[in-house]
């Protein structure tokens, strides 16, 4: 049993289960680490708060972490992470029986707050699975900006109300206004049987909004899909919407990009968008009828009623955005050619559904920009790479005679681009190489 107060340190498998019977707060500047395989039971209406502190709940594919109320008839309040510039991480966690499984808050301080939520499941969440709020602050003659940048990938949201709800708001002091911004990346997730909206963007007065991306998700039997109002400038791309009451709903004058998606069997595909959306005018690369933004309207042909992999003859294969940054990399679960499949099993992040992510050949290119050489390659997101280089006879501002300078990094998205050295002042050669190291379980 976890006593009331201020826990930190390690919660280990040997000490599991951890039973939380009262509200607890992790002390500022400290970290609570939850090991793979641990079970955390939170009693009804209780909250776990990390205010200026961190939670690292990182399981593995074979040892997932369970965070839930012990009964489906009772709901814990929320896990609240706020006001930290470090990264809170929830990976391979199963959340259940909550009002809000995870709540995120960035409040002023000119801070950028990142949160990673990956390969998690959410069930029986009454209000929403994930809630985020970015709110700037203000005082007499001063203002601050708050930015919330969550990454939500390869998760399953099933049998809940809302999936992801993000609010952009403000705080004012007379004429001084602090604004909140948020740039969530919601990629490669499955939303099924939601009574609410998969991705709901809310605003307060003087909201800063942001530029969210909602890419390669699969939505089945949900009341709402994507709902945005000004100033949210959302990109909705390479998704599959099936049996959704209101698939994409927008309001305001911001020109949003809703492209290369599949809409099938929805009550309403588009609300608040101009007439070219949904009007068939040509075919896509596969010969499938499409509107001006290459949205198609075909049965995606899932493998089963709860298995959303695509059958080999699905029109969603190779029907995504023709951009190298979004192409398929892992076959399976993707199919066809490297053009991205629509839905949760297409695009580079589809590899992260696999228990073991493969090592793929690295195709490297060099570009010169801003007096630097940049090394670029098509990395599998969340996989590690070792970069080594030898650059000879560089200009006076650089270090010389360094052989095979090493750097190991974890790719966030495809492509990866890093500055490796100032460019040579002569035509002398530099030598560069990149090696895939794969992915550590839990990353």
Buried (B, 14 or more C-beta within 10 A) or exposed (E): EBEEEBBBEEBBEEEBEBEBBEBBBBBEEBBBBBBBBBBBBBBBEBBBBBBBBBBBBBBBBEBBBBBBBBEEEBBBBBBBBBBBEBBBBBBBBBBBBBBBBBBBBBBBBEBBBBBBBBBBBBBBBEBBBBBBBBBBBBBEEEBBBBBBBBBBBBBBBBEBBBBBBBBBBBBBBEEBBBBBBBBBBBBBBBBBBBEBBBBBBBBBEBBBBBBBBBBBBBBBBBBBBBBBBBBBBBBBBBBBBBBBBBBBBBEBEBEBEBBBBBBBEBEBBBBBBEEEBBEEEEEBEBEBEBBBBBBBBBEBBBEEEEEBBBBEEBBBBBBBBBEBEBBBBBBEBBBBEEBBBBBBBBBBBBBBBBEEBBBBEBEBEEEEEEEEBBBBBBBBBBBBBEBBBBBBBBEEEBEEEEEEBEEEBBBEBBBBEBEBBBBBEEEEEBEBEBEBEBBEBBB
